[in-house]
Amino acid sequence: MITLALHVDYINVKPVEKAIEGAEALTGEMQDIKVKEALVPFISVEEGDSEQVAAAMAGLIEEHARKVNTSTILIYPYVHLTDKPANPSIALELTRKLEELMVGKGFSVKRAPFGWYKSFELRVKGHPLSELSKRIGEKDVKEGGELVSQSLVQESQTKSQFFIMTPDGKLTPVEKFDFSKHKNLQVFANYEIKKSRVYERDPEHIILMKEHELVQPEPGSDVGNLRWLPKGRLIKKLLERHVTNTCISEGAVEVETPLMYDFQHPALEKYLNRFPSRQYVVASDKKKFFLRFAACFGQFLIASSSTFSYKSLPLRMFELTRYSFRREQSGEVAGLRRLRAFTMPDMHTLTADLEQAKKDFFKQMEISQKMMSDIECDYEVAFRILSEWYEQNKEWYAEIARKIGKPMLVEMFDRRYAYFITKFEFNVVDSLNKCTALSTVQIDVENAERFDISYVAQDGTRKRPYILHASVSGAVERQVYAILEKQGMIKSQGGVPKYPLWLAPTQVRVIPVSEDQLDYARALVHSMKGKVRADLDDRNESLAKRIREAEKEWVPYIVVVGKDEAANGTVTVRKRGDKAQHTLAPHELITEITEKTAGYPFEELSLPRELSKRFSFI
């Protein structure tokens, strides 16, 4: 089945004459169709298509409609998209089935008549998702090919209910909850329910990542692949080291696994159909491989070939995947928020039973909370729960709600469309009221069986572990996105934006008043090497301009040294967000910064320390 889906301002359709003998009889509403603000999927049904294919297509159309924020759909039978059309009677049956599925999803649906020549007039909108073409066949549905997994098909058929859970563990339907004191939670809930993903303009982080020369799109690669410049690479490296150190300190063993895997591997083939994502495909020696979208299967294959007992559980395995790949739709790829190649810290924990799984889940949730605090970002919490599992574990969720300490969104789903029975996500709300998940942990009840992972129990028998999937930080690129979005909003509201101190590319900018203090300034910068990231503005510019440019770079500490400072061996410090000036000894400044950044990794910035020797990447 092929679709060419257009998001239109309007479309007017009139049947003119029958194109085939089996053309369907016209109903009254088919005589003259006029629709405004709609998604119009032109549909060709192909040889071999089935109801399962129609269900997959319905899921994709629903996803597209939610993203462009329309509830009106006109299905337009259009055989000209294929050179292998299905028998007309089958094509009509599946087109009607598609219509029925879309009505069942709550859309206002019309359908142009099947088997007729029709005149039509339409006007297409001009945003990135206003035109989209897709093909789904039996192979795609059954084999988990690059287009759609079985999980995506089942997810499209799943019915969800949304609630707000308060810190006392009580559930309130979203539509009945008082959001007056929880505006960001309301934005998040609306976003999750309506699923409108399209940006109408660049969000703050895209502007800032260019202004600060952190990251740029790579025009020589696929969309959603980036080039990281020295300042951005430093921030990214520090975040990578921090999450790696955190997971290893929690007892995880660090591994490294391949970038691509065989489509035909029996366990992987089944897993692909249980993961709601689209894949890149690579051909080699007449075989098909897919680029990994997470470290799951690499770590599962290691666990499958390992020998361990209950004494080793919980067993945690960690990899920082640089990179993971997902074939996100081009209209959704935006800045650092949604990419096709990204860095995912992935930890999997094998646990002996559900009680051990729940205990570790809670602990990893606490680690995730600290990760959000470390990047100084606010977040909204979402739990996604199989309704049957919730009924069995209400007290556990009440304990979680108390720990979270604020209302959180709960999506209750009626069927298990993927491998997990529950998961949480910490989400940030950005400058354009879009929401993005960072930290997440899931309880997996399928993959131990699928990958033949077992452990020796205390009684000597072999048992299947439960598996936790965790990214306690979320994708590293999204962490940078979250930092920039928050600070961009602070800036737009008249506040003073700043990096978390441990992530600031330059922590101290030393500015001599004149050339006479240049040697003293150089000695200061040298004394900070290996402890604090310091640089020297030795350019022949006015003092006011050099201070202004340091402020534009969000430098936390601006040190001005003049005749008195050089003579006394002191520094005059301007702290970001503090209008006062402070006179300190150099060692006092170093101590203040190292104490504030204790426990976080440190790296030098790979740019010349003297600004006169630097160049622009723009």
C-alpha positions in Angstrom: 0.0 0.0 0.0 1.4 3.4 -1.0 0.4 6.8 0.2 1.1 10.3 -0.9 -0.2 12.3 2.1 -0.8 16.1 1.7 -1.7 18.5 4.5 -4.0 21.0 2.7 -5.8 24.2 3.4 -8.7 22.8 1.4 -9.6 20.2 -1.2 -12.8 20.0 -3.4 -13.6 16.7 -5.2 -16.3 15.8 -7.7 -16.8 12.4 -9.4 -17.1 12.8 -13.1 -17.6 9.3 -14.6 -16.9 5.6 -13.8 -13.3 4.5 -14.5 -14.0 0.8 -14.0 -17.0 -1.5 -14.2 -16.8 -2.2 -10.5 -16.9 1.4 -9.4 -18.8 1.8 -6.1 -22.2 3.4 -6.0 -22.0 7.0 -5.0 -23.4 8.0 -1.6 -24.9 11.5 -1.2 -21.8 12.9 0.6 -19.5 11.6 -2.2 -21.3 13.8 -4.9 -19.5 17.0 -3.9 -16.8 16.8 -1.3 -15.4 19.9 0.3 -12.9 19.7 3.2 -10.8 22.3 4.9 -7.7 22.0 7.1 -7.2 18.3 6.4 -4.7 15.6 5.8 -5.4 13.9 2.4 -3.7 10.5 1.9 -3.8 9.5 -1.7 -3.9 5.7 -1.5 -2.8 2.9 -3.9 -3.6 -0.7 -2.8 -1.0 -3.1 -4.2 -0.9 -6.8 -5.0 -0.5 -8.9 -1.7 -1.7 -6.2 0.6 -3.8 -7.3 3.6 -5.7 -6.0 6.6 -2.5 -6.0 8.5 -0.9 -3.7 5.9 -4.0 -1.4 6.2 -3.6 -1.3 9.9 0.0 -0.3 9.6 -1.0 2.4 7.1 -3.6 3.6 9.5 -1.0 3.9 12.2 1.3 6.0 9.9 -1.6 8.2 8.8 -2.6 8.8 12.4 1.0 9.6 13.4 1.2 12.1 10.5 -2.1 13.7 11.3 -1.2 14.1 15.0 2.1 15.8 14.0 0.4 18.3 11.7 -2.4 18.8 14.3 -5.4 18.0 12.2 -8.4 15.8 13.1 -9.9 15.8 9.6 -8.9 13.2 7.0 -10.0 12.6 3.4 -8.9 9.2 2.0 -8.5 9.5 -1.8 -8.2 6.2 -3.7 -5.5 6.8 -6.3 -4.3 3.8 -8.3 -1.7 5.8 -10.2 0.9 5.6 -7.5 1.7 1.9 -8.2 2.5 -0.3 -11.2 1.2 -3.4 -9.3 -2.4 -2.5 -8.3 -4.4 -5.0 -6.4 -7.6 -6.5 -7.8 -10.3 -3.7 -7.6 -12.6 -5.6 -5.3 -9.7 -6.2 -2.8 -8.5 -2.6 -3.2 -12.0 -1.3 -2.4 -12.3 -3.6 0.6 -9.0 -2.5 2.1 -9.7 1.2 1.3 -12.9 0.8 3.3 -11.0 -1.0 6.0 -8.6 1.9 6.2 -11.5 4.4 6.5 -13.0 2.3 9.3 -9.7 2.2 11.2 -9.3 6.0 11.0 -12.8 6.5 12.2 -12.0 4.2 15.1 -9.1 6.4 16.0 -11.4 9.4 16.5 -10.8 11.3 13.3 -13.5 13.0 11.2 -13.1 10.9 8.0 -14.4 11.3 4.4 -13.5 9.1 1.4 -13.5 10.0 -2.2 -15.4 7.4 -4.3 -13.5 4.3 -5.5 -13.3 3.5 -9.3 -14.3 7.0 -10.6 -12.5 9.6 -12.6 -12.7 12.7 -10.4 -11.9 16.4 -10.7 -10.3 17.9 -7.7 -8.8 21.2 -6.6 -6.6 21.6 -3.6 -4.1 23.9 -1.9 -1.1 22.3 0.0 0.5 23.9 3.0 4.2 24.7 2.8 5.7 23.3 6.0 8.2 20.3 6.1 5.5 17.7 6.8 2.9 19.0 4.4 4.0 16.3 1.8 4.9 12.8 2.8 5.1 9.6 0.8 5.3 6.0 2.2 5.0 2.4 1.1 4.1 -0.4 3.4 3.9 -4.1 2.2 3.6 -7.5 3.8 7.4 -7.8 4.0 7.7 -4.5 6.0 5.0 -5.5 8.4 6.1 -9.1 8.9 9.9 -8.8 8.8 10.5 -5.6 10.7 12.1 -3.9 7.7 13.4 -0.3 7.5 9.9 1.2 7.2 7.8 0.0 10.1 8.0 -2.6 12.9 5.2 -4.8 14.2 5.4 -2.8 17.4 4.5 0.4 15.5 1.6 -1.4 14.0 0.3 -2.6 17.4 1.0 0.8 19.0 -1.3 2.4 16.5 -4.1 0.0 17.5 -3.5 0.5 21.3 -6.0 2.5 23.3 -4.6 4.7 26.0 -6.1 6.7 28.8 -4.3 9.7 30.4 -4.3 10.6 34.0 -2.5 12.8 36.5 -1.0 11.0 39.5 -0.6 13.3 42.5 2.1 12.7 45.2 -0.4 10.9 47.3 -0.7 8.2 44.6 -4.2 9.2 43.4 -5.2 9.2 39.8 -7.3 11.9 38.2 -8.4 11.9 34.5 -6.4 14.6 32.7 -9.6 16.5 31.7 -10.6 16.8 35.4 -7.3 17.9 36.8 -6.7 21.5 38.0 -3.6 22.6 36.1 -3.7 26.2 37.4 -0.5 25.7 39.5 1.2 23.3 37.0 1.4 25.1 33.7 4.3 23.1 32.3 2.6 19.9 33.2 -0.5 21.0 31.3 1.7 21.9 28.2 3.3 18.4 28.5 -0.1 16.6 28.8 -1.5 18.4 25.8 1.6 17.6 23.8 1.4 13.9 24.6 -2.3 13.6 23.9 -2.3 15.7 20.7 1.2 14.7 19.5 1.8 17.8 17.4 5.5 17.5 16.7 6.1 20.2 14.0 8.1 23.3 14.8 6.7 26.5 13.2 10.0 28.3 13.7 13.5 27.6 15.1 13.4 27.0 18.9 15.9 28.8 21.1 18.6 26.1 21.2 19.1 26.1 17.4 19.8 29.8 17.5 22.1 29.5 20.5 24.1 26.5 19.3 25.0 28.5 16.2 25.7 31.8 18.1 28.0 30.0 20.5 29.7 27.9 17.8 28.8 24.6 19.5 27.2 22.5 16.8 26.4 22.8 13.1 24.4 20.6 10.7 26.6 18.6 8.4 25.6 19.3 4.8 27.8 16.5 3.6 25.8 13.8 5.4 22.2 12.8 5.9 19.8 15.1 7.7 20.0 14.8 11.4 23.8 14.2 11.4 25.9 16.9 13.1 29.4 18.3 13.3 30.5 19.2 16.8 32.9 22.2 17.1 35.5 22.5 19.9 33.2 24.2 22.5 30.3 21.9 21.8 32.5 18.9 21.7 33.9 19.8 25.1 30.4 20.0 26.6 29.4 16.8 25.0 32.5 15.0 26.1 32.0 16.1 29.7 28.4 14.9 29.7 29.5 11.6 28.2 32.2 11.1 30.8 29.8 12.1 33.6 27.1 9.5 32.7 29.7 6.9 32.0 31.3 7.5 35.4 27.9 7.4 37.1 26.9 4.1 35.6 30.2 2.5 36.3 30.2 3.7 39.9 26.8 2.0 40.3 28.4 -1.3 39.4 27.9 -1.5 35.6 30.5 -3.3 33.5 31.4 -1.3 30.4 31.3 -3.0 27.0 31.4 -2.0 23.3 29.3 -3.5 20.6 29.0 -3.2 16.8 27.2 -0.5 14.9 25.3 -2.9 12.6 23.5 -6.2 12.9 22.1 -8.9 10.6 18.4 -8.6 9.8 18.2 -12.4 9.5 19.5 -13.2 13.0 16.5 -15.0 14.5 16.5 -13.1 17.9 17.2 -9.7 16.2 14.5 -10.2 13.6 11.9 -10.7 16.3 13.3 -7.9 18.5 13.0 -5.4 15.6 9.3 -6.1 15.5 8.9 -5.2 19.2 10.8 -1.9 19.1 8.8 1.1 17.9 11.4 2.7 15.6 12.5 2.9 12.0 15.9 1.7 10.9 18.7 2.5 8.5 19.5 -0.5 6.2 22.9 -1.4 4.9 23.6 -4.0 2.2 26.8 -6.2 2.2 27.5 -9.5 0.5 23.9 -9.9 -0.6 22.8 -9.6 3.0 20.8 -6.8 4.8 22.1 -5.2 8.0 20.5 -2.5 10.1 22.4 0.2 12.0 21.7 -0.1 15.7 19.2 2.2 17.2 20.3 1.4 20.8 22.8 -0.9 22.5 20.1 -3.4 23.6 20.8 -6.3 21.2 24.6 -6.0 21.5 24.4 -6.3 25.3 21.7 -9.0 25.1 23.9 -11.1 22.8 26.8 -10.8 25.3 24.5 -11.8 28.1 23.2 -14.8 26.1 26.7 -16.2 25.7 27.7 -15.5 29.3 27.5 -17.8 32.4 26.3 -16.3 35.6 24.2 -17.2 38.7 21.9 -15.4 41.1 25.0 -14.3 43.1 25.9 -11.9 40.2 22.4 -10.3 40.1 21.5 -7.5 39.6 24.0 -7.5 36.7 24.4 -4.1 35.0 26.0 -3.7 31.5 26.7 -0.2 30.1 27.8 1.2 26.7 27.9 4.8 25.5 26.8 4.3 21.9 28.5 6.8 19.6 26.4 6.5 17.5 22.9 5.1 17.5 20.7 5.6 14.4 17.0 6.0 13.7 15.3 6.9 10.5 13.3 9.8 12.0 10.9 11.5 9.5 12.7 14.4 7.9 10.0 16.9 9.0 10.6 16.0 12.6 14.4 16.3 12.6 15.2 19.5 14.4 18.5 20.8 15.9 19.6 18.7 18.8 16.1 17.5 19.8 15.5 14.8 17.3 18.3 13.3 15.2 19.1 10.4 13.0 22.5 9.8 14.6 22.9 10.4 18.3 24.9 9.4 21.4 22.8 7.2 23.7 24.2 6.1 27.1 22.6 2.6 27.4 22.5 0.5 30.6 20.8 -2.9 30.9 20.3 -4.6 34.3 19.5 -8.3 34.6 17.5 -9.0 37.8 16.4 -12.2 39.4 12.7 -11.4 39.8 10.2 -8.7 39.7 10.8 -7.5 43.2 14.5 -7.0 42.4 13.6 -5.3 39.2 11.3 -2.9 41.0 13.9 -2.1 43.6 16.6 -1.4 40.9 14.0 0.6 38.9 13.4 2.9 41.8 17.2 3.3 42.4 17.8 4.2 38.7 14.9 6.7 38.8 16.7 8.5 41.7 20.0 8.5 39.6 18.0 10.0 36.7 16.7 12.7 39.0 20.2 13.6 39.9 21.2 13.7 36.3 18.5 16.3 35.6 19.7 18.3 38.5 23.3 18.1 37.3 22.4 19.9 34.1 20.2 22.3 36.1 17.0 21.6 34.1 13.4 21.4 35.2 11.4 18.4 34.0 7.9 16.8 33.9 7.5 13.2 34.7 5.6 10.6 32.5 4.8 7.0 33.5 3.6 4.6 30.8 1.9 1.6 32.3 0.1 -1.6 31.2 -3.2 -1.2 32.9 -3.2 -4.9 34.2 0.3 -4.3 35.7 -0.8 -1.1 37.4 -3.7 -2.9 39.2 -1.2 -5.3 40.6 1.3 -2.7 41.8 -0.7 0.4 43.0 1.2 0.7 46.2 4.6 0.7 44.4 3.4 3.5 42.1 2.2 5.5 45.1 5.7 5.2 46.7 7.2 6.4 43.4 4.7 9.4 43.3 5.8 10.3 46.9 9.4 10.2 45.8 8.8 12.4 42.7 7.0 14.8 44.9 4.9 16.5 42.2 2.0 15.6 39.9 3.0 13.4 36.9 1.4 12.3 33.7 0.3 8.7 33.5 -0.5 6.9 30.2 -2.4 3.7 30.9 -2.4 1.4 27.8 -4.7 -1.6 27.3 -2.3 -3.9 25.5 1.4 -4.5 25.5 2.5 -3.3 22.1 6.3 -3.4 22.9 8.5 -5.4 25.2 8.0 -3.4 28.4 5.2 -3.4 31.0 6.1 0.0 32.5 8.5 2.9 32.0 9.1 6.4 33.2 10.4 9.4 31.2 11.7 12.8 32.4 10.7 15.3 29.9 11.6 19.0 29.3 9.3 21.6 27.9 11.1 23.9 25.4 10.7 27.5 24.3 8.0 26.6 21.7 6.0 24.3 24.1 7.3 21.1 22.5 8.3 18.3 24.9 11.2 15.9 24.8 12.1 12.8 26.9 15.6 12.6 28.4 16.0 10.0 31.2 14.1 6.8 31.0 13.9 3.3 32.6 11.8 0.4 31.4 11.0 -3.1 32.7 11.3 -5.6 29.9 9.5 -8.9 30.2 10.2 -10.4 26.7 13.9 -10.3 25.7 15.4 -12.7 28.2 13.3 -15.4 26.4 13.9 -14.0 22.9 17.7 -13.9 23.4 17.9 -17.1 25.5 19.3 -15.3 28.5 19.2 -17.3 31.7 21.0 -17.6 35.1 21.5 -20.4 37.6 19.1 -19.9 40.5 19.8 -20.8 44.1 18.1 -24.1 43.7 20.3 -25.0 40.7 17.7 -24.5 38.1 18.0 -22.1 35.1 15.7 -19.1 35.2 15.0 -16.1 33.0 15.9 -12.7 34.4 13.8 -9.6 34.1 15.7 -6.8 32.3 15.8 -3.1 32.9 16.5 -0.8 30.0 17.9 2.5 31.3 19.3 5.7 29.9 19.7 7.7 33.1 20.6 10.8 31.2 18.9 10.4 27.8 20.7 11.1 24.6 23.6 13.4 25.2 22.6 15.7 22.4 19.2 16.1 24.1 21.0 17.1 27.3 22.7 20.0 25.4 19.3 20.8 23.8 17.7 21.0 27.3 20.4 23.2 28.7 20.2 25.7 25.8 16.4 25.7 25.7 16.2 26.6 29.4 18.8 29.3 29.2 17.3 30.6 26.0 14.0 31.1 27.8 15.7 32.8 30.7 17.4 35.2 28.2 14.1 35.9 26.4 12.5 36.8 29.8 15.2 39.3 30.6 17.3 37.0 32.9 20.9 36.1 32.8 21.6 32.8 30.9 24.5 30.7 31.9 26.0 27.2 31.5 26.2 24.9 34.5 29.7 25.8 35.8 31.2 22.4 35.2 30.1 22.6 31.5 31.1 26.2 30.7 33.6 26.0 27.8 35.5 28.9 29.4 35.1 29.1 33.1 37.5 32.1 33.6 38.2 34.8 31.0 41.3 36.9 32.0 41.3 40.4 30.5 44.3 42.7 31.0 43.5 46.4 31.0 46.6 47.2 29.0 49.7 45.5 27.5 51.6 46.2 30.7 49.6 43.6 32.5 49.9 40.9 29.8 52.7 38.9 31.4 50.8 38.8 34.7 47.6 37.8 32.9 49.5 35.0 31.1 50.9 33.7 34.4 47.4 33.7 35.9 46.0 31.6 33.0 49.0 29.2 33.3 48.4 28.8 37.0 44.9 27.5 36.4 45.9 24.8 33.9 44.5 21.4 34.8 42.2 22.9 37.4 40.0 25.5 35.7 39.4 26.3 32.0 40.8 29.7 31.7 41.7 31.8 28.6 43.2 35.2 27.9 41.7 38.0 25.8 44.9 39.5 24.6 43.4 41.3 21.6 43.9 44.9 20.8 40.3 45.9 21.6 38.8 48.2 24.2 38.2 46.8 27.7 34.4 47.4 27.4 34.2 45.4 24.2 36.2 42.5 25.6 34.0 42.4 28.7 30.9 42.6 26.5 32.0 39.7 24.4 32.9 37.5 27.4 29.3 38.2 28.7 27.9 37.2 25.3 29.8 33.8 25.6 28.2 33.3 29.1 31.7 33.2 30.7 31.0 32.6 34.5 34.0 34.5 35.8 35.5 37.6 34.1 38.8 38.5 35.6 40.1 42.1 34.9 43.7 42.8 35.8 45.1 46.3 35.8 48.0 48.0 37.4 46.8 47.5 41.0 46.0 43.8 40.6 49.4 43.1 38.9 51.2 45.0 41.7 49.3 43.3 44.5 49.1 39.8 43.0 45.2 39.8 43.1 42.4 39.6 40.6 39.1 41.6 40.3 36.3 39.2 39.5 32.9 39.8 37.9 30.7 36.8 38.6 28.0 36.1 36.0 24.6 37.4 37.3 26.3 39.3 40.1 26.8 43.1 39.5 29.3 43.4 42.3 33.0 43.2 41.7 35.1 41.0 44.0 38.8 41.2 44.8 40.4 37.8 45.4 43.8 36.1 45.5 44.2 33.8 42.4 44.2 30.7 44.6 40.9 31.7 46.2 39.3 32.0 42.8 40.6 28.5 41.8 39.4 27.0 45.1 35.9 28.5 44.7 35.5 27.0 41.2 37.0 23.6 42.0 34.8 23.3 45.1 31.7 24.1 43.0 32.6 21.6 40.3 33.8 18.8 42.7 32.5 15.4 41.6 32.2 16.4 37.9 34.7 15.5 35.2 37.2 18.1 34.0 38.6 18.6 30.5 40.7 21.3 28.9 39.1 23.2 26.0 40.9 22.3 22.7 41.2 25.9 21.5 44.2 28.3 21.8 44.2 30.0 25.2 45.0 33.4 23.7 41.9 34.8 21.9 44.1 36.5 19.3 45.1 33.1 17.9 41.5 31.8 17.6 39.4 31.8 14.4 35.7 31.7 13.7 33.8 28.6 12.6 31.1 30.7 11.0 
